[in-house]
Amino acid sequence: MTACRLVLARAAPDAGARIGAVREAHLALLRPMAEAGELFLGVPLLDAAGAYQGSLMIVAEGALERYLDAEPFLQEGIWAGHESHPFRIAPLPYRPLPSGPVPAAPTHSIAVARDGTDPGGPARRLAVREAHLARVAPAAREGLLTVGGAILDAEGGMIGSVAVTAHPTVAAAQEWWSTDPYVIGGVWRDVEWHATRFAPLPLRSLPGAEGA
């Protein structure tokens, strides 16, 4: 599995009115990072109507500080705040990430899931982890699961998950995830849902992807 950093950023209240003036500088920073293999994923967090609510970035471990120092969305106050976590992309047979023109409407959904913080949380995850991976591996191969992985604590313990699926609505994503072992087994206790779409970035194949 590949170690990297997850950045979850929250939009400022007036971000929707100002983001257009900053977006190209944001993409200009991301393009060479993607080409160099320092950016694994960069997508907006959107509501059901497509309004910007923040960003989800997965960057190489060694690139995090340099990236945040240069990120226009952070420097110009498009982001009201952000959090960063160690992250591990699950090694699954992903298809190539979407590319091409930016779609007019959301095409994917994001689940940002937090495990329970009670003492039994880690045991619940481990008890159903293999069943969860057995379910999501075919989804990755078929293109339904675009990318997924584990949010880690400072010691490397798994404390949550991020999953991007090719569901154009959050409702469809919630229905699909409702039968996953992590949901049925009570692993995911707090799930934040967002719509998203992909910008045309030269992202490399994800670790584990066919042909990677």
C-alpha positions as CSV (number, residue, x, y, z in Angstrom):
1,M,0.0,0.0,0.0
2,T,1.1,3.6,-0.7
3,A,1.6,6.1,2.1
4,C,0.6,9.7,1.3
5,R,-1.3,12.6,2.8
6,L,-5.0,13.4,2.7
7,V,-6.0,17.1,2.7
8,L,-9.7,17.9,3.5
9,A,-10.4,21.6,3.0
10,R,-13.5,23.6,3.8
11,A,-14.7,26.4,1.7
12,A,-15.0,30.0,3.0
13,P,-18.5,31.4,3.0
14,D,-17.9,33.5,-0.1
15,A,-15.8,30.9,-1.9
16,G,-18.4,30.4,-4.6
17,A,-18.2,34.1,-5.7
18,R,-14.4,34.2,-5.8
19,I,-13.2,30.8,-6.8
20,G,-13.4,31.5,-10.5
21,A,-10.7,34.1,-10.3
22,V,-8.3,31.6,-8.5
23,R,-9.2,28.3,-10.2
24,E,-6.7,28.5,-13.0
25,A,-3.8,29.3,-10.7
26,H,-4.9,26.3,-8.6
27,L,-4.9,24.0,-11.6
28,A,-1.5,25.4,-12.8
29,L,-0.1,24.3,-9.5
30,L,-1.7,20.8,-9.7
31,R,-0.7,19.9,-13.3
32,P,3.1,19.6,-12.7
33,M,2.4,17.8,-9.4
34,A,0.2,15.3,-11.2
35,E,2.8,14.8,-14.0
36,A,5.5,14.2,-11.4
37,G,3.5,11.7,-9.5
38,E,3.2,14.0,-6.4
39,L,-0.6,14.4,-6.7
40,F,-2.7,11.2,-6.6
41,L,-6.1,12.9,-6.6
42,G,-7.5,16.4,-6.5
43,V,-11.3,16.9,-6.6
44,P,-13.8,19.5,-5.3
45,L,-16.3,18.7,-2.6
46,L,-19.7,19.7,-4.0
47,D,-23.3,19.8,-2.8
48,A,-26.1,18.2,-4.7
49,A,-26.5,21.3,-6.9
50,G,-22.8,21.4,-7.7
51,A,-21.9,24.3,-5.4
52,Y,-18.3,24.3,-4.1
53,Q,-17.9,23.2,-0.5
54,G,-14.2,22.5,-0.3
55,S,-11.5,20.2,-1.7
56,L,-10.1,16.7,-1.3
57,M,-6.5,16.3,-2.2
58,I,-4.3,13.2,-1.9
59,V,-0.6,14.1,-2.3
60,A,2.7,12.4,-1.8
61,E,4.1,12.4,1.7
62,G,7.1,14.5,0.9
63,A,5.2,17.1,-1.2
64,L,2.6,18.1,1.4
65,E,4.3,21.1,3.0
66,R,5.5,22.5,-0.3
67,Y,2.1,22.0,-1.8
68,L,0.2,23.8,1.0
69,D,2.7,26.7,0.9
70,A,1.9,27.3,-2.8
71,E,-1.8,26.4,-2.9
72,P,-3.7,29.5,-4.2
73,F,-7.0,28.3,-2.6
74,L,-5.3,28.5,0.8
75,Q,-3.3,31.7,0.1
76,E,-6.4,33.6,-1.3
77,G,-8.8,32.4,1.4
78,I,-11.0,30.2,-0.8
79,W,-10.4,27.6,1.9
80,A,-11.6,28.7,5.4
81,G,-9.6,25.9,6.9
82,H,-8.1,22.4,6.2
83,E,-7.0,19.2,8.0
84,S,-4.4,16.8,6.9
85,H,-4.1,13.1,7.8
86,P,-1.7,10.2,6.8
87,F,-3.5,8.2,4.2
88,R,-3.0,4.9,2.5
89,I,-4.5,4.1,-0.9
90,A,-5.9,0.6,-1.1
91,P,-4.1,-1.5,-3.7
92,L,-7.0,-2.4,-5.9
93,P,-7.4,-2.9,-9.7
94,Y,-8.6,0.7,-10.4
95,R,-9.3,1.9,-13.9
96,P,-7.6,5.1,-15.1
97,L,-8.9,8.2,-13.5
98,P,-11.4,10.3,-15.5
99,S,-9.9,12.9,-17.8
100,G,-11.2,15.3,-20.5
101,P,-13.3,18.4,-20.3
102,V,-14.9,19.3,-16.9
103,P,-18.4,17.9,-16.8
104,A,-21.3,20.4,-16.3
105,A,-22.8,18.3,-13.5
106,P,-21.4,16.1,-10.8
107,T,-20.4,12.6,-12.0
108,H,-19.0,11.0,-8.8
109,S,-19.7,10.8,-5.1
110,I,-17.4,10.9,-2.1
111,A,-17.7,9.2,1.3
112,V,-15.5,10.5,4.0
113,A,-16.1,8.0,6.8
114,R,-14.9,8.1,10.4
115,D,-14.6,4.9,12.5
116,G,-16.0,4.8,16.0
117,T,-13.7,6.2,18.6
118,D,-14.7,3.6,21.3
119,P,-12.2,0.9,22.3
120,G,-13.9,-1.6,20.1
121,G,-13.5,0.4,16.9
122,P,-10.2,-1.2,15.6
123,A,-11.5,-4.7,16.3
124,R,-14.7,-4.0,14.3
125,R,-12.7,-2.9,11.3
126,L,-10.3,-5.8,11.4
127,A,-13.2,-8.3,11.8
128,V,-14.8,-7.3,8.4
129,R,-11.9,-5.8,6.5
130,E,-11.3,-8.8,4.3
131,A,-15.0,-9.0,3.4
132,H,-15.0,-5.3,2.6
133,L,-12.0,-5.6,0.3
134,A,-13.6,-8.6,-1.4
135,R,-16.6,-6.4,-2.2
136,V,-14.8,-3.3,-3.4
137,A,-12.1,-5.1,-5.5
138,P,-14.6,-6.0,-8.2
139,A,-16.1,-2.5,-8.0
140,A,-12.6,-1.0,-8.7
141,R,-12.1,-3.4,-11.6
142,E,-15.5,-2.4,-13.1
143,G,-14.9,1.3,-12.7
144,L,-17.5,1.9,-10.0
145,L,-14.9,2.5,-7.2
146,T,-12.6,5.2,-8.6
147,V,-10.3,5.3,-5.6
148,G,-10.4,4.3,-1.9
149,G,-8.2,4.1,1.1
150,A,-7.7,4.4,4.8
151,I,-7.4,7.5,6.9
152,L,-4.6,6.9,9.5
153,D,-3.7,8.3,12.9
154,A,-0.2,9.4,13.7
155,E,0.8,5.8,14.7
156,G,-0.5,4.4,11.4
157,G,-3.7,2.9,12.8
158,M,-6.8,3.0,10.6
159,I,-9.4,5.5,11.8
160,G,-11.6,6.0,8.8
161,S,-11.9,5.7,5.0
162,V,-12.3,7.8,1.9
163,A,-14.0,6.4,-1.2
164,V,-14.8,8.0,-4.5
165,T,-17.4,6.1,-6.6
166,A,-18.9,6.7,-10.0
167,H,-22.4,7.5,-8.6
168,P,-23.7,10.8,-10.0
169,T,-25.9,11.3,-6.9
170,V,-25.1,10.9,-3.3
171,A,-28.4,9.0,-2.8
172,A,-27.2,6.4,-5.2
173,A,-23.8,6.1,-3.4
174,Q,-25.5,5.8,-0.1
175,E,-27.7,3.0,-1.3
176,W,-24.7,1.1,-2.7
177,W,-22.6,1.5,0.4
178,S,-25.5,0.5,2.7
179,T,-24.7,-3.2,2.2
180,D,-21.0,-2.9,2.7
181,P,-19.4,-4.8,5.6
182,Y,-18.0,-1.6,7.0
183,V,-21.6,-0.2,7.3
184,I,-23.3,-3.4,8.3
185,G,-20.5,-4.2,10.8
186,G,-20.7,-0.7,12.4
187,V,-17.2,0.3,11.4
188,W,-18.2,3.6,9.8
189,R,-19.9,5.6,12.5
190,D,-19.9,9.1,10.9
191,V,-20.0,9.5,7.1
192,E,-19.8,12.8,5.3
193,W,-21.1,12.7,1.8
194,H,-20.3,14.9,-1.2
195,A,-20.8,15.0,-5.0
196,T,-17.7,15.7,-7.2
197,R,-16.3,15.8,-10.7
198,F,-12.9,15.6,-12.2
199,A,-10.7,18.3,-13.6
200,P,-8.5,17.5,-16.7
201,L,-5.3,16.7,-14.8
202,P,-2.5,14.4,-16.0
203,L,-2.9,12.1,-13.1
204,R,-0.9,8.9,-13.1
205,S,-2.4,5.5,-12.6
206,L,-3.2,4.8,-9.0
207,P,-1.2,2.2,-7.1
208,G,-2.7,-1.2,-7.9
209,A,-4.3,0.0,-11.1
210,E,-4.3,-2.3,-14.1
211,G,-1.2,-1.4,-16.1
212,A,0.4,0.6,-13.3
